[in-house]
Amino acid sequence: MNMAEIKSTMDLVMERAARIGRASSEELRLEEARKKGIQLAVEYLDGNLENPLTAIKNQENILQGGVLRGLIETLLRNIFLPRDDIQQERTRKAVKGITMLEGGSAEIASICRELTNVLGGYMQHREQLRGQLEEQIMLQYESLMAQQPGMQREGIRIDPTQQPRFKEEWNRLEAELNSQYNKALDQFKQQIGQRLGLG
């Protein structure tokens, strides 16, 4: 980092500190409300809160907007491409939380349905690609073994997922798949955020 970058970074830090120093008590209260919304979202996702909307209604009227903002931001961050059943459940719960907060909007409910379909499609597509790759690698190794004269193939069990070629190819395929699905996911999340007032 050169001196100009250090000076620029220091300027930004000083500006932020000045803004914080000038923050009104109202702005500070709204930021605290936002943090409360984040906390409520975590409690909901962890199964310690049944309905986040009820928790918002229990806040002071003036703070409800900030709490809602924190809740929505956190729920949207928890909508991601799952790799296993536990992550899939957390993502499903985040989408369900958004639908609880949307206040009966058919448009948001429709976006959430499409988003859920994309997530389900991703899991199926991922499993299908992985299975095809396992089969392909297995066939290649069996073919190589068949070409070795006098080699005893009985009793030899090869786990294709443990082969370096599988890992290399799977990393490439998964990265491509994630890139495609993340683009769609980001669009849906952006639409939801805009319609729920995150801008």
Legacy VTK file of the C-alpha trace (Angstrom):
# vtk DataFile Version 3.0
C-alpha trace
ASCII
DATASET POLYDATA
POINTS 199 float
0.000 0.000 0.000
1.562 3.320 -1.030
1.370 6.631 0.836
-1.501 7.951 -1.326
-3.590 4.831 -0.588
-2.814 5.097 3.133
-3.801 8.778 3.115
-6.985 7.976 1.180
-7.893 5.182 3.608
-7.188 7.438 6.589
-9.370 10.171 5.048
-12.234 7.680 4.704
-11.801 6.512 8.294
-11.778 10.102 9.553
-14.888 10.984 7.498
-16.713 7.963 8.912
-15.682 8.873 12.452
-16.930 12.428 11.877
-20.257 11.110 10.557
-20.632 8.832 13.555
-19.871 11.758 15.839
-22.568 13.795 14.115
-25.116 10.986 14.075
-28.296 12.118 15.684
-29.848 10.189 18.520
-32.609 9.257 16.043
-30.063 7.767 13.607
-28.429 5.851 16.430
-31.800 4.499 17.570
-32.612 3.379 14.021
-29.236 1.630 13.759
-29.921 -0.129 17.065
-33.354 -1.121 15.725
-31.688 -2.544 12.604
-29.351 -4.599 14.816
-32.391 -5.825 16.731
-33.875 -6.953 13.398
-30.688 -8.867 12.624
-30.882 -10.529 16.035
-34.543 -11.478 15.475
-33.695 -12.963 12.068
-30.959 -15.112 13.608
-33.341 -16.288 16.344
-35.942 -17.140 13.685
-33.445 -19.020 11.501
-32.116 -20.925 14.516
-35.665 -22.024 15.416
-35.945 -19.876 18.550
-38.602 -17.542 17.132
-41.722 -18.761 15.372
-42.948 -15.620 13.617
-40.644 -12.636 13.015
-43.608 -10.423 12.082
-45.064 -10.765 15.585
-41.678 -9.799 17.047
-41.614 -6.637 14.904
-45.080 -5.634 16.059
-43.851 -5.836 19.649
-41.319 -3.039 18.962
-42.035 0.672 19.372
-43.749 2.100 16.270
-40.869 4.433 15.484
-38.382 1.520 15.525
-40.395 -0.998 13.508
-38.980 0.193 10.172
-35.395 -0.265 11.356
-36.124 -3.679 12.858
-37.828 -4.755 9.637
-34.853 -3.571 7.579
-32.401 -5.601 9.676
-34.649 -8.653 9.479
-35.047 -8.468 5.696
-31.334 -7.861 5.081
-30.408 -10.873 7.206
-33.023 -13.172 5.692
-31.888 -12.220 2.178
-28.250 -12.944 3.106
-29.354 -16.409 4.224
-30.795 -17.252 0.819
-27.880 -18.937 -0.920
-27.061 -22.025 -2.974
-27.179 -24.890 -0.462
-24.682 -27.744 -0.542
-26.493 -30.070 1.835
-29.846 -30.667 3.526
-29.010 -28.475 6.535
-28.168 -25.495 4.339
-31.195 -26.195 2.169
-33.442 -26.081 5.248
-31.918 -22.777 6.405
-32.427 -21.256 2.962
-36.005 -22.562 2.801
-36.677 -21.030 6.203
-35.242 -17.666 5.105
-37.586 -17.625 2.078
-40.511 -18.543 4.332
-39.542 -15.667 6.657
-39.621 -13.234 3.730
-43.106 -14.407 2.798
-44.224 -13.821 6.410
-42.950 -10.238 6.240
-44.280 -9.344 2.797
-47.730 -8.365 4.012
-49.835 -10.280 1.497
-48.077 -9.021 -1.644
-48.884 -11.423 -4.466
-45.863 -10.105 -6.364
-43.381 -10.963 -3.602
-45.064 -14.310 -2.978
-44.637 -15.074 -6.695
-40.948 -14.080 -6.634
-40.422 -16.283 -3.557
-42.054 -19.245 -5.334
-39.780 -18.755 -8.344
-36.788 -18.414 -6.050
-37.724 -21.659 -4.276
-38.027 -23.392 -7.670
-34.557 -22.147 -8.647
-33.074 -23.448 -5.384
-34.757 -26.847 -5.855
-33.600 -26.961 -9.471
-30.066 -26.183 -8.351
-29.989 -29.089 -5.905
-31.315 -31.506 -8.538
-28.969 -30.197 -11.215
-25.999 -30.412 -8.819
-26.779 -34.013 -7.833
-27.328 -35.004 -11.460
-24.013 -33.472 -12.592
-22.136 -35.072 -9.712
-23.643 -38.501 -10.448
-22.788 -38.222 -14.145
-19.218 -37.238 -13.336
-18.828 -40.130 -10.865
-20.066 -42.549 -13.523
-17.774 -41.063 -16.170
-14.675 -41.286 -13.937
-15.589 -44.845 -12.899
-15.915 -45.948 -16.519
-12.547 -44.377 -17.359
-10.815 -46.227 -14.514
-12.515 -49.504 -15.391
-11.393 -49.059 -18.995
-7.821 -48.396 -17.883
-7.858 -51.470 -15.639
-9.234 -53.622 -18.462
-6.275 -52.596 -20.618
-3.772 -53.851 -18.016
-2.934 -57.474 -18.889
-3.194 -59.973 -16.057
-4.678 -57.507 -13.587
-7.161 -58.984 -11.132
-10.247 -56.729 -11.193
-12.366 -58.813 -8.836
-12.678 -57.322 -5.384
-11.250 -53.973 -6.436
-13.645 -51.170 -5.606
-12.749 -47.689 -6.796
-14.392 -44.658 -5.253
-14.446 -42.199 -8.142
-14.948 -39.237 -5.776
-11.505 -39.874 -4.236
-9.689 -39.630 -7.558
-7.754 -36.393 -8.293
-9.347 -36.143 -11.741
-12.837 -36.222 -10.198
-12.011 -33.485 -7.692
-10.493 -31.248 -10.354
-13.384 -31.734 -12.780
-16.028 -31.387 -10.035
-14.535 -28.092 -8.834
-14.755 -26.739 -12.393
-18.326 -27.988 -12.983
-19.564 -26.802 -9.602
-18.038 -23.331 -10.120
-19.818 -23.015 -13.493
-23.106 -24.243 -12.038
-22.862 -21.905 -9.048
-22.116 -18.945 -11.283
-25.244 -19.560 -13.378
-27.559 -20.114 -10.426
-26.093 -17.290 -8.329
-26.935 -14.812 -11.099
-30.593 -15.872 -11.013
-30.618 -15.916 -7.204
-29.121 -12.424 -6.990
-31.778 -11.065 -9.370
-34.611 -12.502 -7.283
-33.067 -11.232 -4.040
-32.617 -7.774 -5.545
-36.261 -7.725 -6.674
-37.433 -8.745 -3.213
-35.202 -6.142 -1.542
-36.509 -3.384 -3.805
-40.139 -4.314 -3.240
-39.625 -4.490 0.508
-38.031 -1.048 0.577
-34.306 -1.839 0.745
-33.712 0.144 -2.457
LINES 1 200
199 0 1 2 3 4 5 6 7 8 9 10 11 12 13 14 15 16 17 18 19 20 21 22 23 24 25 26 27 28 29 30 31 32 33 34 35 36 37 38 39 40 41 42 43 44 45 46 47 48 49 50 51 52 53 54 55 56 57 58 59 60 61 62 63 64 65 66 67 68 69 70 71 72 73 74 75 76 77 78 79 80 81 82 83 84 85 86 87 88 89 90 91 92 93 94 95 96 97 98 99 100 101 102 103 104 105 106 107 108 109 110 111 112 113 114 115 116 117 118 119 120 121 122 123 124 125 126 127 128 129 130 131 132 133 134 135 136 137 138 139 140 141 142 143 144 145 146 147 148 149 150 151 152 153 154 155 156 157 158 159 160 161 162 163 164 165 166 167 168 169 170 171 172 173 174 175 176 177 178 179 180 181 182 183 184 185 186 187 188 189 190 191 192 193 194 195 196 197 198
